[in-house]
């Protein structure tokens, strides 16, 4: 994991993108634990990124993966 990922000046959405680029199969709970945020905060960040067309989920919720666009 990048050292700067825990930098407090970086937006959660940017941190989520970095985590997805490092591990396309990462779960919301894993992201929440790494970033020391609640799963709900991660869900809001993901929803924002999806609306902006920056990420999408490929496959099912259980066995799928993330794709950075």
Beta strands, then each sheet from edge to edge (+ up, - down):
strand 1: 55-58
strand 2: 65-68
sheet 1: 1+ 2-
end
